[in-house]
Structures are given as structure tokens and as C-alpha cells.
Amino acid sequence: MTIPDSLIVTRLRAAGCVFAEDEARLLMSAARTPAELDAMVGQRAAGLPLEQVVGWAEFCGLRITVAPGVFVPRRRTEFLVSQAALLLRGERSPPDPPCSFSRGDPSPRTPLGRDPSPRTPLGPPRKGLARPGAVIVDLCCGAGAIGAALAAAVDRAEVHAADIDPAAVRCARQNLPGGHVYQGDLYAPLPAGLRGRVAVLAANVPYVPSEQIGFLPPEARAHEPRAALDGGPDGLDVLRRVAAGAAGWLAPGGHLLSEISDRQIPQAEAALAVGGLAARVVSSADLNATVVIGRRLA
């Protein structure tokens, strides 16, 4: 590339990019021509999320395709994946799992979705440990990152994913070539034959309270769908809808997992209990990662 590295870094830093040097290297490796590089730097400097500029995000050791206007998978959501993998192999999580990952987290992200953390993020859970052939549903799937990570971890997994956003569904179909991806509202597009068969229902629903959307980073507010961020007055409107219908789709002993904030724990547990699920919460205090888990009783 003929554009000097220092000029790119200067442009990115002037635009407020915290990790300008790292981002410059990623943009230079992704661009095929100087003109494309200049355009990509311009997009990033204008506030487009880096993942949408280069077309992918790193998640559980995978490259997840993302497009402009699609919710960017957060690294903190790898924590949810790790919990799902534990459940699929019949284990419970340790009290303070060593992984970091939150949807709508207002802290700055390092390039390609990395959250600042003193710990090394998880790679994909090891294939072969989880129960083979499990039925997994990635609801509110966005680009399908959770489904793709679990598909990589579970032999012969039957993965289904759904989202209401057509742009997200297009990305998810690229990231889940062996899965089944549907467009529609929550459970509505899922095949009726899945009822009572789902081992893990991962629903990474929007959970930012409406009045807090304005405090999110500009790149999230301006370039990701509000429907993927805004969870209503207390952030739990969508989770309540998911919890109300989950028992009808879960197999006996199956689990619903959803990411929340620690301030939402009592209300989230209550929502799962109303849906007939036995609720518990796993979290890591030092990493600010919280997942509510509901189990369908036999």
C-alpha cells in the first residue's frame, strides 16, 4: 500500500479510535488496493464499526461475517457460548468462570470486537466434549455468531437460527452454511417440529433500557439496528416474551440462556419463573459478565 502507515494512524486517532495502530494494521491487511484502503479508513474515521468496514468479526476463534447495519457480535457473548457448551456436556459452570463478554457494553472495544480485559478470550469450546447431535436454537441470532460457535463445538449439531432483521439473516446464512436460518419474530418462523426437542435455546436478546441507549458508543447508536439494542423500559421486554414461550420448545431438561446486566438479575429470574423455568444466574464479577439460565423441568 502506498498510503503511509503513520497517516492512517493519525486519521484514525483524530477520529477518536482508541486502538488506532491495531486498526490501521487490520485495515491495511483487508484492503486490496490503495483506493480501497483510503475508502475503508474514511468509513472508519466517519464512525462505522471496524467489523462492518472489514466485513467480519472475530468470535470464539471464528470469522463471523457482518455487514453494514448488522449488530456486531460482542466478545463478551463468548461467555454465553461457554455456558451453553458446559450444559450440552452435562456440566455446571464454576462459580466465577474465567471468560469475559456484554451486549451493548458501552466500554471501548479493541479491534474486531475485542473487549479490553486482562484475560485471554475463549476460543471455541473443544469439539467432541459436548453431546453430539443436540438441537440448538440461536434466537435473535443477528449474524449467527452463537449458532456458528456452538456448531463448531458440537458434533453433528442440529442448529436453527432466527432473526427479524433481513440483513442479519443474510449474514447468518453465510455463517451457518450447514444450519437452518429463518426470518421472523422470535419463535414465529421456527418449524413446529422443533417443539419439545431443543436442548439449548440461546437468546441473546436486546437488554439495554430505552433511556440508556443514548449512553452507548456512537458507532452502536448510529450503525446498529435499534431493535438489536433496545430492550424497552427496563431492558427486559424481549426476554419476557422469549421466556413465556421457551418451555414449549425446550426438551425436558433443556436450557434457555440469555445475557443480561447484573442490575436486571431479579427481574430476569422472575420472568423465567413465570415461564415455568427453574432460573439461575452465572456471572463473573471481575469481568462484568452475566447470563441468566432457565431449565425446563421434566
N, C-alpha and C positions, 0 to 999 in steps of 0.2 A: 504494500500500500504506500502511496506517495504522501499521504497526509501525515505530518509529524505526530508521533505519539503525544508529545507534550501539548500540542494544540488541542488534541481531542480531550486530554485530561483537563486542560484549562476550561474548555467549553462545558464539560460535564460538571466540574466543580463550581463554575459560575452559576450553573442551573440548580445547584443545591444537592447534587448527587454525593452522598456521604462516602461511597466507595468508588470514587472516580477512576482510580488506577485499575482496579479489578474490572470495572465495567468497560473501560477502554479496551482492555485485552480481549474481553468477550466479544465486543462489537467488531474488533479488527479480525478476530478469527471467524466470525459469522459472515462478514461481508465478502462478496465475490469480486467487487470492483471498487475503485476509489469513489466513484459516484454513488454506489450503493452505501458505502461506509459513511459518506457525508450525509446522505439522507437518513440513515439509521441514527447517527449522532444527533441530527436535528430533531428526530422524533423523540429520542430520549431526553434531550435538553428541554423539549416542549412539555415533558411530563408523562409521556406514555410509559407504562411499566416496562422495565427491561425485558421481562419474559415475553411480552407481546411484541416488542421490537424484534427480538431474535427468533421468536416463534416457538419457544419451548421453555419449560421449567424443569428443574431437577427435583425429583420426588422419590424417596425410597430407592435411590440408585438408578431410577429410570428417567428417560427424557420424555416428558409429557407435553404433547403438542398443545399450544394455546394460540388463540387468535385475538386480534383487537376486539375489545368489548366483552371478552370472556373472563370470568373470575379466575384469578391466578391461584393455583394451589399453594397453600402455605406450608412451610416445612413443619410447623408445629402440628399439623394434622397427621404427620407420620406417627405421632403418639397414639392417635386413634387406631391407625393401622396395626401398630404393635399390640394394642389391647385386643383387637379382633383376632389377630393371629394366635395369641395366647388362648383365647376362648375356643378357637377352632381345633386346638390340640388338647383341649380339656384342662387347661391350667388357669389359675387365678393370678392376677398381677401382684408383684411385690408392693409393699406399702408406698415406696417412693420411686417409681420407675425411672431409670436413667435415660430419659429422652425428652426432647423439647418440641413443643409445636403448638397459634390460635387464629381462628378465622377472624378477619377484621382487626387483628392486633395492630394498634397504632404505632408500635415501635418501628424504627427503620429496618429494612431488610437488606442484607448483603445480596450480591448479585444472584439472580435466578432463584429468588425465594428464600435464601438462607437467612434465618433469624440469628441475630447476634447471640451467642451462647458460649459459655466456657467449655461445653461438652461437644463431642463429635456427634453429629446427627446419625440416626439409624440408617442402615441400608435396608434392602428388602429382607423380610423375615426369611429364614432359610427354608427352601423348598423341601418338602418331604416330611417335615415335622408335623404340619397341620393335617387334619383328617382329609384324605383325598375324596374328591367328588362332592364336596359340600356345595350347597346352594347359597349364593351370596348375592345380596341386592345392594347396590350403591344408589341411594335415593338422594335427590337434589345433587346429582353427580357432578355438575359443572363439566370440566374437561375429562372426567372419568378417572382421576388420579387414584382415588381409593380403590376403585374396582380393579384398575390395572395393577396396583401394588399387591392386592390380595390374589389376583390371578397368577402373578409371578411367584407367590408364596405357597399356593395350594395346588397340588397335583390334580389335574382333571376337574378343576373347579368349574361349576356352572355359574357364570357371572351374568347378572342382569343389572342394567343401569337406566335411570330415567331422570330427565330434567325438563323444565318447562320452556327453557330458552333454546331456540333452534340453533343459534350459533354454538352454544355449548354442546348440544347434541352432535353437531358435525364434528367437533373436536373429539368428543368421547368415542365416536365410531372409529376414528383413526387410532385412538389409544387403546381401544378394546376390540381389535380385529377378530378375536375369537369369541367375543361376548355378544350380548343382545342389548341394544340400546334403543330406548323409546323416548318419544317426545310427548309430554303431557304433565298434568298437575299431580304431583305426588304418586299415589297408587293407581290413579285412573288408567294409565296406559299399560300397566303390568298385565301379563297373561293370567287369567283366572286359575290356570293350572299350578301356579306358584303358591296358592293359598295353603297354609299349613305345612309348607316344605322348607321355608327359609331358615338356615342355620344362623346366619349373621345378616342383619339389616343395618347397614351403615348409613346414617342420615346426617350428613354434615350441613345442617340447616343454617340459614342466616340467624344470628343471635345478637346482633348489635341493636340496642334500643334505639328507636327512631330519633330521639332527641340527641343521641350521641353520634349520629352519622357525620355531623359537621366537624367532629374532632378527629375523624380518620384522616390518613395522609391524602393529599390532593390526588395522587395517582389512583388511589382506590375510589375516591368520590367521583372523579371525572371520567374514569376509564373502565370501571367495572359496573355491571348492572346493579342498580339499587336493590332489585329483588334478591340479589345474591348476598346482600349485606344487612338489609333492614329487617329485623325480626319483630317489628311492632312496638307498642308502648313499653313493654318490659323485656323485649327481645325474644320472647318465647312463644309467639303466636303460631309459628310454623311447627315448632316442636310439639305443641299441644295437639295439632292436627295429626302429626305423624304418630304420636303416642296413642291417640284414640283409635287408630286403625291397625296398629302393629300386631296385636295378638292374633288377628285373623290371618296374618301372613306368616308369622313365625311358626316353626315346628315346635312341638313340646320341648322345652329346654333351650330354645333358640334365643338369641340376644339382639336387642336394639342398642346401638351405640350412637351417641351424638355429642359433639363438642359444645361446651358452654363456658361461661365465666364463673369464677368461684362465687361471685355475688348472686348468681342465679341458682345455686345448688338446691335450696329448699323448695323453690317453685318448680324446678325441673323434676325433682324426685316426686313431688305431688302430682305432676302431670302424668308421669309414668304409672304411678299407683292408680290414678283414675282410669288409665287404660288397661288395668288388670295385670301390670307387670311388677315384679319384685325389683326395686330400684336400689342401686348403689352407685357410689362415685369413686373414681380413681383420679388421682392428681399428683403433681409434683410441685410442692410449694416453692422450691427454689427455681423452677422453670416456668411457673405460672401456666401450667397445662392442666386442663380439667375435662374429663369425659364422664358423662352420665351413662350408665349401663342398665338396661331393663331386661329381665329374664322372664320369658313366658313359662309359667308353671305348667306341669303336665296335667 
